Amino acid sequence: MATSYTPGLRVSPGLTIRKERRLPLKGEVLVQVGQRVAADETVARAQLPGKIRTIKVSEVLGVEASEVPTLVAKRPGDPVTAGEVLAEVRSFFGLFRSECCSPTTGTIDHVSGLSGFVGVREPPIPLDLDAYLAGTVAEVLPDEGVVVSAWAAMVQGIFGVGGERRGEVLVVGRPDEALAAAAIPDAGAGKVLVGGASADSAALARVAEVGAAALVTGGVSDADLGRFVGHEIGVAITGQEQVPFTLILTEGFGRMAMAERTWRLLESLQGRMASVNGATQIRAGVIRPEVIVPLPEQAQQEAALEESPLAPGATVRVIREPYFGRLGEVIAMPAELVEIATGARVRVAEVRLAGEAQPLLIPRANLEIIW
C-alpha cells in the first residue's frame, strides 16, 4: 500500500517535548544538565551592549577638535560617572574655567581628535532567558542556552498571535458556542482561558480587561483579528505583536467549533500550569502556535514517530476548500492516481467526514493528521 506523510496538528495527552532555549548573542548558561527548572526560571543570561552617548567636547569647550585627546584624561575602557568632568580648559591665568561633564554613567568608548567628540557607552542591559517549560535540562549549549525536556500534554493550533506566556488553564465556554464577553470572569486574570467556537471583539476586549495571559478558542473573524492586533496580519511569522494577551485559534477563521478531541484534552487540563506561544509560520519551516502543559513524569517513553503515516483509521482535518476545517476518518488509501476537478491526477484518500452520508475522495495534500 502506498503511504503519505502529512504534517498535522499535535493534540496529545502525553509526549516528551524538547525545547531549545537560545540567547540572541553569546552569554552565560546558569544551569546544568539534569537540573530541574521551573518555567519562569532564568537558565541563561547575556549582556546587551548599552547605548553610546556622544559628547561634543570641542563645541562645549570652544577648542579645536585636535586638542580634545590632550584635554580628556580618560581613555577608552575607563569608567565614568554621570556629572564627572571629562575635560576642562582654563583661561586668563586660570581665572576662568570651562568644563565638559559626562551626562551618563558608563565607560569611555572613544575619544576622537578628528570630530572632537567623546563617546560614553552606557552600562550593559542584562537579558535573561527563562526555561519557558517546567522540566529538566537535557542539554547545555555552551555560552548560548539549553534544551529543556518535559513529559507534557500538547495542543497545537492553526493560527496565533502574541508571544510566550504562562498561566493556569481555565475553561470559560463551550466548544460549539460563541464565547460571550459575560462568560469571562474576573478570576481569569493571569490565566490561559479556553472555550468558544469563536470570539468577537467584545469577548477579546473582555479577556484583555481581566488581564488573562492567553485565550484558546476555535476561531476569530478576519475583521476582529485585525482590530485586536491593530493592523492586517500578513503571511510572515507572527508572535511579536504588541497585544495584551496571546491568542490561539485551534480551528481557523470564523466561527468553528473546537474539535472534540482538542476540547476534551484542554478541559481535562483545567487548573494546571500551561506554557503558550502564539508564534505561527505557515510557509517553509512551519511553526504552530502551542499550548504545553507539563505533567508528572511517566515511566513509559514516548513511542510516537516524528511523522505519522496517513493510513486507514487516522483522524484528519481538511485544509482546503470546499471542506476546509471539516474533520473525518480515513477509510481507505487508493493506490491509483485520481483526476480531480482541476484536471490534475493526484493521490487521494477516502475520507468519511462528519455529517456526510458517503465517504469522499480528497487529495492527500489537502489533509492533515490530528494526533
Contacts in CASP RR format, 6 or more apart in sequence:
PFRMAT RR
TARGET T0000
AUTHOR 0000-0000-0000
METHOD contacts of the structure
MODEL  1
MATSYTPGLRVSPGLTIRKERRLPLKGEVLVQVGQRVAADETVARAQLPG
KIRTIKVSEVLGVEASEVPTLVAKRPGDPVTAGEVLAEVRSFFGLFRSEC
CSPTTGTIDHVSGLSGFVGVREPPIPLDLDAYLAGTVAEVLPDEGVVVSA
WAAMVQGIFGVGGERRGEVLVVGRPDEALAAAAIPDAGAGKVLVGGASAD
SAALARVAEVGAAALVTGGVSDADLGRFVGHEIGVAITGQEQVPFTLILT
EGFGRMAMAERTWRLLESLQGRMASVNGATQIRAGVIRPEVIVPLPEQAQ
QEAALEESPLAPGATVRVIREPYFGRLGEVIAMPAELVEIATGARVRVAE
VRLAGEAQPLLIPRANLEIIW
1 333 0 8 1.000
1 335 0 8 1.000
2 333 0 8 1.000
2 335 0 8 1.000
2 347 0 8 1.000
3 309 0 8 1.000
3 310 0 8 1.000
3 311 0 8 1.000
3 333 0 8 1.000
4 309 0 8 1.000
4 310 0 8 1.000
4 333 0 8 1.000
4 347 0 8 1.000
4 349 0 8 1.000
4 364 0 8 1.000
5 307 0 8 1.000
5 308 0 8 1.000
5 309 0 8 1.000
5 310 0 8 1.000
6 310 0 8 1.000
6 316 0 8 1.000
6 364 0 8 1.000
6 365 0 8 1.000
6 367 0 8 1.000
6 368 0 8 1.000
6 369 0 8 1.000
7 286 0 8 1.000
7 307 0 8 1.000
7 368 0 8 1.000
7 369 0 8 1.000
8 156 0 8 1.000
8 317 0 8 1.000
8 368 0 8 1.000
8 369 0 8 1.000
8 370 0 8 1.000
8 371 0 8 1.000
9 155 0 8 1.000
9 156 0 8 1.000
9 157 0 8 1.000
9 158 0 8 1.000
9 288 0 8 1.000
9 317 0 8 1.000
9 368 0 8 1.000
9 369 0 8 1.000
9 370 0 8 1.000
9 371 0 8 1.000
10 154 0 8 1.000
10 155 0 8 1.000
10 156 0 8 1.000
10 288 0 8 1.000
10 371 0 8 1.000
11 154 0 8 1.000
11 155 0 8 1.000
11 156 0 8 1.000
11 259 0 8 1.000
11 261 0 8 1.000
11 262 0 8 1.000
11 265 0 8 1.000
11 370 0 8 1.000
11 371 0 8 1.000
12 153 0 8 1.000
12 154 0 8 1.000
12 265 0 8 1.000
12 304 0 8 1.000
12 371 0 8 1.000
13 153 0 8 1.000
13 265 0 8 1.000
13 268 0 8 1.000
14 151 0 8 1.000
14 152 0 8 1.000
14 153 0 8 1.000
14 154 0 8 1.000
14 295 0 8 1.000
14 298 0 8 1.000
14 302 0 8 1.000
15 151 0 8 1.000
15 152 0 8 1.000
15 154 0 8 1.000
15 302 0 8 1.000
15 304 0 8 1.000
16 149 0 8 1.000
16 150 0 8 1.000
16 151 0 8 1.000
16 301 0 8 1.000
16 302 0 8 1.000
17 133 0 8 1.000
17 149 0 8 1.000
17 150 0 8 1.000
17 151 0 8 1.000
17 152 0 8 1.000
17 154 0 8 1.000
17 292 0 8 1.000
18 138 0 8 1.000
18 147 0 8 1.000
18 148 0 8 1.000
18 149 0 8 1.000
19 131 0 8 1.000
19 132 0 8 1.000
19 133 0 8 1.000
19 147 0 8 1.000
19 148 0 8 1.000
19 149 0 8 1.000
19 150 0 8 1.000
20 141 0 8 1.000
20 145 0 8 1.000
20 146 0 8 1.000
20 147 0 8 1.000
21 43 0 8 1.000
21 44 0 8 1.000
21 129 0 8 1.000
21 130 0 8 1.000
21 131 0 8 1.000
21 132 0 8 1.000
21 145 0 8 1.000
21 146 0 8 1.000
21 147 0 8 1.000
21 148 0 8 1.000
22 129 0 8 1.000
22 141 0 8 1.000
22 144 0 8 1.000
22 145 0 8 1.000
23 44 0 8 1.000
23 45 0 8 1.000
23 46 0 8 1.000
23 127 0 8 1.000
23 129 0 8 1.000
23 144 0 8 1.000
23 145 0 8 1.000
24 46 0 8 1.000
24 127 0 8 1.000
25 46 0 8 1.000
25 48 0 8 1.000
26 46 0 8 1.000
26 143 0 8 1.000
26 144 0 8 1.000
27 44 0 8 1.000
27 45 0 8 1.000
27 46 0 8 1.000
27 47 0 8 1.000
27 143 0 8 1.000
27 144 0 8 1.000
28 44 0 8 1.000
28 45 0 8 1.000
28 46 0 8 1.000
28 143 0 8 1.000
29 43 0 8 1.000
29 44 0 8 1.000
29 140 0 8 1.000
29 141 0 8 1.000
29 142 0 8 1.000
29 143 0 8 1.000
29 144 0 8 1.000
29 145 0 8 1.000
29 146 0 8 1.000
30 42 0 8 1.000
30 43 0 8 1.000
30 44 0 8 1.000
30 45 0 8 1.000
31 37 0 8 1.000
31 41 0 8 1.000
31 43 0 8 1.000
31 44 0 8 1.000
31 137 0 8 1.000
31 140 0 8 1.000
31 146 0 8 1.000
32 137 0 8 1.000
32 140 0 8 1.000
33 137 0 8 1.000
33 138 0 8 1.000
33 139 0 8 1.000
33 140 0 8 1.000
34 136 0 8 1.000
34 137 0 8 1.000
34 138 0 8 1.000
35 136 0 8 1.000
35 137 0 8 1.000
36 135 0 8 1.000
36 136 0 8 1.000
36 137 0 8 1.000
37 43 0 8 1.000
37 131 0 8 1.000
37 134 0 8 1.000
37 135 0 8 1.000
37 136 0 8 1.000
37 137 0 8 1.000
37 148 0 8 1.000
38 131 0 8 1.000
38 134 0 8 1.000
39 130 0 8 1.000
39 131 0 8 1.000
39 132 0 8 1.000
39 133 0 8 1.000
39 134 0 8 1.000
39 166 0 8 1.000
39 273 0 8 1.000
39 275 0 8 1.000
39 294 0 8 1.000
40 130 0 8 1.000
40 131 0 8 1.000
40 166 0 8 1.000
41 130 0 8 1.000
41 131 0 8 1.000
42 128 0 8 1.000
42 129 0 8 1.000
42 130 0 8 1.000
43 129 0 8 1.000
43 130 0 8 1.000
43 131 0 8 1.000
43 137 0 8 1.000
43 145 0 8 1.000
43 146 0 8 1.000
43 148 0 8 1.000
44 128 0 8 1.000
44 129 0 8 1.000
44 144 0 8 1.000
44 145 0 8 1.000
44 146 0 8 1.000
45 126 0 8 1.000
45 127 0 8 1.000
45 128 0 8 1.000
45 129 0 8 1.000
46 126 0 8 1.000
46 127 0 8 1.000
46 129 0 8 1.000
47 124 0 8 1.000
47 125 0 8 1.000
47 126 0 8 1.000
47 127 0 8 1.000
48 124 0 8 1.000
48 125 0 8 1.000
48 126 0 8 1.000
48 127 0 8 1.000
49 121 0 8 1.000
49 124 0 8 1.000
49 125 0 8 1.000
50 121 0 8 1.000
50 122 0 8 1.000
50 123 0 8 1.000
50 124 0 8 1.000
50 125 0 8 1.000
51 121 0 8 1.000
51 122 0 8 1.000
52 109 0 8 1.000
52 119 0 8 1.000
52 120 0 8 1.000
52 121 0 8 1.000
52 122 0 8 1.000
53 103 0 8 1.000
53 104 0 8 1.000
53 119 0 8 1.000
53 120 0 8 1.000
53 121 0 8 1.000
53 122 0 8 1.000
54 117 0 8 1.000
54 118 0 8 1.000
54 119 0 8 1.000
55 86 0 8 1.000
55 100 0 8 1.000
55 102 0 8 1.000
55 103 0 8 1.000
55 117 0 8 1.000
55 118 0 8 1.000
55 119 0 8 1.000
55 120 0 8 1.000
56 116 0 8 1.000
56 117 0 8 1.000
57 63 0 8 1.000
57 68 0 8 1.000
57 71 0 8 1.000
57 72 0 8 1.000
57 86 0 8 1.000
57 87 0 8 1.000
57 100 0 8 1.000
57 116 0 8 1.000
57 117 0 8 1.000
57 118 0 8 1.000
58 64 0 8 1.000
58 65 0 8 1.000
58 67 0 8 1.000
58 68 0 8 1.000
58 115 0 8 1.000
58 116 0 8 1.000
58 117 0 8 1.000
60 98 0 8 1.000
60 100 0 8 1.000
61 71 0 8 1.000
61 87 0 8 1.000
61 88 0 8 1.000
61 89 0 8 1.000
61 98 0 8 1.000
61 100 0 8 1.000
62 89 0 8 1.000
62 98 0 8 1.000
63 71 0 8 1.000
63 89 0 8 1.000
65 112 0 8 1.000
65 113 0 8 1.000
65 114 0 8 1.000
65 115 0 8 1.000
65 116 0 8 1.000
66 113 0 8 1.000
66 114 0 8 1.000
66 116 0 8 1.000
68 87 0 8 1.000
68 111 0 8 1.000
68 112 0 8 1.000
68 113 0 8 1.000
68 116 0 8 1.000
68 117 0 8 1.000
68 118 0 8 1.000
69 111 0 8 1.000
69 112 0 8 1.000
69 113 0 8 1.000
71 87 0 8 1.000
71 88 0 8 1.000
71 89 0 8 1.000
72 86 0 8 1.000
72 87 0 8 1.000
72 111 0 8 1.000
72 118 0 8 1.000
73 86 0 8 1.000
73 87 0 8 1.000
74 80 0 8 1.000
74 86 0 8 1.000
74 108 0 8 1.000
74 111 0 8 1.000
74 118 0 8 1.000
75 108 0 8 1.000
75 111 0 8 1.000
76 107 0 8 1.000
76 108 0 8 1.000
76 109 0 8 1.000
76 110 0 8 1.000
76 111 0 8 1.000
77 107 0 8 1.000
77 108 0 8 1.000
77 109 0 8 1.000
78 107 0 8 1.000
78 108 0 8 1.000
79 106 0 8 1.000
79 107 0 8 1.000
80 86 0 8 1.000
80 102 0 8 1.000
80 105 0 8 1.000
80 106 0 8 1.000
80 107 0 8 1.000
80 108 0 8 1.000
80 120 0 8 1.000
81 102 0 8 1.000
81 105 0 8 1.000
81 106 0 8 1.000
82 102 0 8 1.000
82 103 0 8 1.000
82 104 0 8 1.000
82 105 0 8 1.000
83 101 0 8 1.000
83 102 0 8 1.000
83 103 0 8 1.000
84 101 0 8 1.000
84 102 0 8 1.000
85 99 0 8 1.000
85 100 0 8 1.000
85 101 0 8 1.000
86 100 0 8 1.000
86 101 0 8 1.000
86 102 0 8 1.000
86 118 0 8 1.000
87 99 0 8 1.000
87 100 0 8 1.000
87 118 0 8 1.000
88 97 0 8 1.000
88 98 0 8 1.000
88 99 0 8 1.000
88 100 0 8 1.000
89 97 0 8 1.000
89 98 0 8 1.000
90 96 0 8 1.000
90 97 0 8 1.000
90 98 0 8 1.000
91 97 0 8 1.000
91 98 0 8 1.000
102 120 0 8 1.000
103 120 0 8 1.000
104 120 0 8 1.000
104 122 0 8 1.000
105 122 0 8 1.000
105 123 0 8 1.000
106 120 0 8 1.000
106 121 0 8 1.000
106 122 0 8 1.000
106 123 0 8 1.000
107 120 0 8 1.000
107 121 0 8 1.000
108 118 0 8 1.000
108 119 0 8 1.000
108 120 0 8 1.000
108 121 0 8 1.000
109 119 0 8 1.000
109 120 0 8 1.000
109 121 0 8 1.000
110 117 0 8 1.000
110 118 0 8 1.000
110 119 0 8 1.000
111 118 0 8 1.000
111 119 0 8 1.000
112 118 0 8 1.000
129 145 0 8 1.000
131 146 0 8 1.000
131 148 0 8 1.000
132 148 0 8 1.000
132 164 0 8 1.000
132 275 0 8 1.000
132 277 0 8 1.000
133 148 0 8 1.000
133 150 0 8 1.000
133 152 0 8 1.000
133 275 0 8 1.000
133 292 0 8 1.000
133 294 0 8 1.000
134 150 0 8 1.000
134 273 0 8 1.000
134 275 0 8 1.000
134 294 0 8 1.000
135 148 0 8 1.000
135 149 0 8 1.000
135 150 0 8 1.000
135 294 0 8 1.000
136 148 0 8 1.000
136 149 0 8 1.000
136 150 0 8 1.000
137 146 0 8 1.000
137 147 0 8 1.000
137 148 0 8 1.000
137 149 0 8 1.000
138 146 0 8 1.000
138 147 0 8 1.000
138 148 0 8 1.000
138 149 0 8 1.000
139 146 0 8 1.000
139 147 0 8 1.000
140 146 0 8 1.000
141 147 0 8 1.000
150 292 0 8 1.000
150 294 0 8 1.000
151 294 0 8 1.000
151 295 0 8 1.000
151 296 0 8 1.000
151 297 0 8 1.000
151 298 0 8 1.000
151 302 0 8 1.000
152 292 0 8 1.000
152 293 0 8 1.000
152 294 0 8 1.000
152 295 0 8 1.000
153 265 0 8 1.000
153 269 0 8 1.000
153 292 0 8 1.000
153 293 0 8 1.000
153 295 0 8 1.000
154 290 0 8 1.000
154 291 0 8 1.000
154 292 0 8 1.000
154 293 0 8 1.000
155 216 0 8 1.000
155 250 0 8 1.000
155 262 0 8 1.000
155 265 0 8 1.000
155 266 0 8 1.000
155 290 0 8 1.000
155 291 0 8 1.000
156 288 0 8 1.000
156 289 0 8 1.000
156 290 0 8 1.000
156 291 0 8 1.000
157 248 0 8 1.000
157 249 0 8 1.000
157 250 0 8 1.000
157 288 0 8 1.000
157 289 0 8 1.000
157 290 0 8 1.000
157 291 0 8 1.000
158 249 0 8 1.000
158 250 0 8 1.000
158 251 0 8 1.000
158 252 0 8 1.000
158 288 0 8 1.000
158 289 0 8 1.000
159 238 0 8 1.000
159 248 0 8 1.000
159 249 0 8 1.000
159 252 0 8 1.000
159 253 0 8 1.000
159 280 0 8 1.000
159 289 0 8 1.000
160 238 0 8 1.000
160 239 0 8 1.000
160 246 0 8 1.000
160 247 0 8 1.000
160 248 0 8 1.000
160 249 0 8 1.000
160 278 0 8 1.000
160 279 0 8 1.000
160 280 0 8 1.000
160 289 0 8 1.000
161 225 0 8 1.000
161 228 0 8 1.000
161 229 0 8 1.000
161 233 0 8 1.000
161 238 0 8 1.000
161 239 0 8 1.000
161 241 0 8 1.000
161 243 0 8 1.000
161 246 0 8 1.000
161 247 0 8 1.000
161 278 0 8 1.000
161 280 0 8 1.000
162 238 0 8 1.000
162 239 0 8 1.000
162 240 0 8 1.000
162 241 0 8 1.000
162 243 0 8 1.000
162 245 0 8 1.000
162 246 0 8 1.000
162 247 0 8 1.000
162 277 0 8 1.000
162 278 0 8 1.000
162 279 0 8 1.000
163 239 0 8 1.000
163 240 0 8 1.000
163 241 0 8 1.000
163 246 0 8 1.000
163 277 0 8 1.000
163 278 0 8 1.000
163 279 0 8 1.000
164 246 0 8 1.000
164 275 0 8 1.000
164 276 0 8 1.000
164 277 0 8 1.000
165 192 0 8 1.000
165 213 0 8 1.000
165 214 0 8 1.000
165 245 0 8 1.000
165 246 0 8 1.000
165 275 0 8 1.000
165 276 0 8 1.000
165 277 0 8 1.000
166 192 0 8 1.000
166 213 0 8 1.000
166 273 0 8 1.000
166 274 0 8 1.000
166 275 0 8 1.000
166 276 0 8 1.000
167 190 0 8 1.000
167 191 0 8 1.000
167 192 0 8 1.000
167 213 0 8 1.000
167 214 0 8 1.000
167 273 0 8 1.000
167 274 0 8 1.000
167 276 0 8 1.000
168 190 0 8 1.000
168 191 0 8 1.000
168 192 0 8 1.000
168 271 0 8 1.000
168 272 0 8 1.000
168 273 0 8 1.000
168 274 0 8 1.000
169 191 0 8 1.000
169 192 0 8 1.000
169 194 0 8 1.000
169 266 0 8 1.000
169 269 0 8 1.000
169 270 0 8 1.000
169 271 0 8 1.000
169 272 0 8 1.000
169 273 0 8 1.000
169 274 0 8 1.000
169 291 0 8 1.000
169 293 0 8 1.000
170 187 0 8 1.000
170 188 0 8 1.000
170 191 0 8 1.000
170 192 0 8 1.000
170 193 0 8 1.000
170 194 0 8 1.000
170 270 0 8 1.000
170 271 0 8 1.000
171 193 0 8 1.000
171 194 0 8 1.000
171 195 0 8 1.000
171 266 0 8 1.000
171 267 0 8 1.000
171 270 0 8 1.000
172 179 0 8 1.000
172 183 0 8 1.000
172 184 0 8 1.000
172 185 0 8 1.000
172 188 0 8 1.000
172 193 0 8 1.000
172 194 0 8 1.000
172 195 0 8 1.000
173 179 0 8 1.000
173 183 0 8 1.000
173 194 0 8 1.000
173 195 0 8 1.000
173 196 0 8 1.000
174 195 0 8 1.000
174 196 0 8 1.000
174 197 0 8 1.000
175 195 0 8 1.000
175 196 0 8 1.000
175 197 0 8 1.000
175 218 0 8 1.000
175 257 0 8 1.000
175 258 0 8 1.000
175 259 0 8 1.000
175 260 0 8 1.000
175 262 0 8 1.000
175 263 0 8 1.000
176 196 0 8 1.000
176 197 0 8 1.000
176 257 0 8 1.000
176 258 0 8 1.000
177 196 0 8 1.000
177 197 0 8 1.000
178 196 0 8 1.000
178 197 0 8 1.000
178 198 0 8 1.000
178 199 0 8 1.000
178 200 0 8 1.000
178 203 0 8 1.000
178 255 0 8 1.000
179 195 0 8 1.000
179 196 0 8 1.000
179 197 0 8 1.000
179 198 0 8 1.000
179 199 0 8 1.000
179 200 0 8 1.000
179 203 0 8 1.000
179 217 0 8 1.000
180 203 0 8 1.000
181 202 0 8 1.000
181 203 0 8 1.000
181 205 0 8 1.000
181 206 0 8 1.000
182 206 0 8 1.000
184 193 0 8 1.000
184 203 0 8 1.000
184 206 0 8 1.000
184 207 0 8 1.000
184 210 0 8 1.000
184 212 0 8 1.000
185 210 0 8 1.000
186 210 0 8 1.000
187 210 0 8 1.000
188 210 0 8 1.000
188 211 0 8 1.000
188 212 0 8 1.000
189 210 0 8 1.000
189 211 0 8 1.000
189 212 0 8 1.000
190 211 0 8 1.000
190 212 0 8 1.000
190 213 0 8 1.000
191 212 0 8 1.000
191 213 0 8 1.000
192 212 0 8 1.000
192 213 0 8 1.000
192 214 0 8 1.000
192 215 0 8 1.000
192 216 0 8 1.000
192 274 0 8 1.000
192 276 0 8 1.000
192 291 0 8 1.000
193 207 0 8 1.000
193 212 0 8 1.000
193 214 0 8 1.000
193 215 0 8 1.000
193 216 0 8 1.000
194 215 0 8 1.000
194 216 0 8 1.000
194 217 0 8 1.000
194 266 0 8 1.000
194 267 0 8 1.000
194 270 0 8 1.000
195 216 0 8 1.000
195 217 0 8 1.000
195 218 0 8 1.000
195 258 0 8 1.000
195 263 0 8 1.000
195 266 0 8 1.000
196 217 0 8 1.000
196 218 0 8 1.000
196 258 0 8 1.000
197 217 0 8 1.000
197 218 0 8 1.000
197 219 0 8 1.000
197 251 0 8 1.000
197 255 0 8 1.000
197 256 0 8 1.000
197 257 0 8 1.000
197 258 0 8 1.000
198 217 0 8 1.000
198 218 0 8 1.000
198 219 0 8 1.000
198 220 0 8 1.000
198 221 0 8 1.000
198 254 0 8 1.000
198 255 0 8 1.000
198 256 0 8 1.000
199 207 0 8 1.000
199 215 0 8 1.000
199 217 0 8 1.000
199 218 0 8 1.000
199 219 0 8 1.000
199 220 0 8 1.000
199 224 0 8 1.000
200 220 0 8 1.000
200 221 0 8 1.000
200 224 0 8 1.000
201 224 0 8 1.000
201 227 0 8 1.000
201 228 0 8 1.000
204 215 0 8 1.000
204 220 0 8 1.000
204 224 0 8 1.000
204 228 0 8 1.000
204 247 0 8 1.000
207 215 0 8 1.000
207 244 0 8 1.000
207 245 0 8 1.000
208 244 0 8 1.000
208 245 0 8 1.000
211 244 0 8 1.000
211 245 0 8 1.000
212 245 0 8 1.000
213 245 0 8 1.000
213 246 0 8 1.000
213 276 0 8 1.000
214 245 0 8 1.000
214 246 0 8 1.000
214 247 0 8 1.000
214 248 0 8 1.000
214 274 0 8 1.000
214 276 0 8 1.000
214 291 0 8 1.000
215 245 0 8 1.000
215 246 0 8 1.000
215 247 0 8 1.000
215 248 0 8 1.000
216 248 0 8 1.000
216 250 0 8 1.000
216 266 0 8 1.000
216 276 0 8 1.000
216 291 0 8 1.000
217 247 0 8 1.000
217 248 0 8 1.000
217 249 0 8 1.000
217 250 0 8 1.000
217 258 0 8 1.000
218 249 0 8 1.000
218 250 0 8 1.000
218 251 0 8 1.000
218 252 0 8 1.000
218 256 0 8 1.000
218 257 0 8 1.000
218 258 0 8 1.000
219 249 0 8 1.000
219 250 0 8 1.000
219 251 0 8 1.000
219 252 0 8 1.000
219 253 0 8 1.000
219 254 0 8 1.000
219 255 0 8 1.000
219 256 0 8 1.000
220 228 0 8 1.000
220 247 0 8 1.000
220 249 0 8 1.000
220 253 0 8 1.000
220 254 0 8 1.000
221 253 0 8 1.000
221 254 0 8 1.000
221 255 0 8 1.000
222 253 0 8 1.000
222 254 0 8 1.000
225 233 0 8 1.000
225 247 0 8 1.000
225 253 0 8 1.000
226 232 0 8 1.000
226 233 0 8 1.000
228 243 0 8 1.000
228 247 0 8 1.000
229 241 0 8 1.000
229 243 0 8 1.000
235 282 0 8 1.000
235 283 0 8 1.000
236 281 0 8 1.000
237 279 0 8 1.000
237 280 0 8 1.000
237 281 0 8 1.000
237 287 0 8 1.000
238 278 0 8 1.000
238 279 0 8 1.000
238 280 0 8 1.000
238 281 0 8 1.000
239 277 0 8 1.000
239 278 0 8 1.000
239 279 0 8 1.000
239 280 0 8 1.000
246 276 0 8 1.000
246 277 0 8 1.000
246 278 0 8 1.000
246 289 0 8 1.000
247 278 0 8 1.000
248 276 0 8 1.000
248 278 0 8 1.000
248 289 0 8 1.000
248 290 0 8 1.000
248 291 0 8 1.000
249 289 0 8 1.000
250 258 0 8 1.000
250 259 0 8 1.000
250 262 0 8 1.000
251 257 0 8 1.000
251 258 0 8 1.000
251 259 0 8 1.000
251 325 0 8 1.000
252 325 0 8 1.000
256 325 0 8 1.000
259 317 0 8 1.000
259 327 0 8 1.000
259 370 0 8 1.000
261 315 0 8 1.000
261 370 0 8 1.000
266 291 0 8 1.000
269 293 0 8 1.000
272 293 0 8 1.000
272 294 0 8 1.000
272 295 0 8 1.000
273 293 0 8 1.000
273 294 0 8 1.000
274 291 0 8 1.000
274 292 0 8 1.000
274 293 0 8 1.000
275 291 0 8 1.000
275 292 0 8 1.000
275 293 0 8 1.000
275 294 0 8 1.000
276 289 0 8 1.000
276 290 0 8 1.000
276 291 0 8 1.000
276 292 0 8 1.000
277 289 0 8 1.000
277 290 0 8 1.000
278 289 0 8 1.000
278 290 0 8 1.000
279 287 0 8 1.000
279 289 0 8 1.000
280 287 0 8 1.000
280 288 0 8 1.000
280 289 0 8 1.000
281 287 0 8 1.000
304 371 0 8 1.000
308 314 0 8 1.000
308 369 0 8 1.000
308 371 0 8 1.000
310 316 0 8 1.000
310 330 0 8 1.000
310 333 0 8 1.000
310 349 0 8 1.000
310 364 0 8 1.000
310 367 0 8 1.000
310 369 0 8 1.000
311 330 0 8 1.000
311 333 0 8 1.000
312 330 0 8 1.000
312 331 0 8 1.000
312 332 0 8 1.000
312 333 0 8 1.000
313 329 0 8 1.000
313 330 0 8 1.000
313 331 0 8 1.000
314 329 0 8 1.000
314 330 0 8 1.000
314 369 0 8 1.000
315 327 0 8 1.000
315 328 0 8 1.000
315 329 0 8 1.000
315 369 0 8 1.000
315 370 0 8 1.000
316 327 0 8 1.000
316 328 0 8 1.000
316 329 0 8 1.000
316 330 0 8 1.000
316 349 0 8 1.000
316 351 0 8 1.000
316 367 0 8 1.000
316 368 0 8 1.000
316 369 0 8 1.000
316 370 0 8 1.000
317 325 0 8 1.000
317 326 0 8 1.000
317 327 0 8 1.000
317 328 0 8 1.000
317 367 0 8 1.000
317 368 0 8 1.000
317 370 0 8 1.000
318 324 0 8 1.000
318 325 0 8 1.000
318 326 0 8 1.000
318 327 0 8 1.000
318 328 0 8 1.000
318 351 0 8 1.000
318 353 0 8 1.000
318 362 0 8 1.000
318 366 0 8 1.000
318 367 0 8 1.000
319 325 0 8 1.000
319 366 0 8 1.000
319 367 0 8 1.000
319 368 0 8 1.000
320 363 0 8 1.000
320 366 0 8 1.000
323 353 0 8 1.000
323 360 0 8 1.000
323 362 0 8 1.000
326 353 0 8 1.000
326 354 0 8 1.000
327 353 0 8 1.000
327 354 0 8 1.000
327 370 0 8 1.000
328 351 0 8 1.000
328 352 0 8 1.000
328 353 0 8 1.000
328 354 0 8 1.000
329 351 0 8 1.000
329 352 0 8 1.000
330 349 0 8 1.000
330 350 0 8 1.000
330 351 0 8 1.000
330 367 0 8 1.000
331 350 0 8 1.000
331 351 0 8 1.000
331 352 0 8 1.000
331 359 0 8 1.000
332 349 0 8 1.000
332 350 0 8 1.000
332 359 0 8 1.000
333 349 0 8 1.000
333 350 0 8 1.000
334 347 0 8 1.000
334 348 0 8 1.000
334 349 0 8 1.000
334 350 0 8 1.000
334 361 0 8 1.000
337 345 0 8 1.000
337 346 0 8 1.000
337 347 0 8 1.000
338 345 0 8 1.000
338 346 0 8 1.000
338 347 0 8 1.000
338 348 0 8 1.000
338 361 0 8 1.000
339 345 0 8 1.000
340 346 0 8 1.000
340 348 0 8 1.000
340 363 0 8 1.000
346 363 0 8 1.000
346 364 0 8 1.000
346 365 0 8 1.000
347 363 0 8 1.000
347 364 0 8 1.000
348 361 0 8 1.000
348 362 0 8 1.000
348 363 0 8 1.000
348 364 0 8 1.000
349 361 0 8 1.000
349 362 0 8 1.000
349 363 0 8 1.000
349 364 0 8 1.000
349 367 0 8 1.000
350 359 0 8 1.000
350 360 0 8 1.000
350 361 0 8 1.000
351 359 0 8 1.000
351 360 0 8 1.000
351 361 0 8 1.000
351 362 0 8 1.000
351 367 0 8 1.000
352 359 0 8 1.000
352 360 0 8 1.000
353 360 0 8 1.000
END
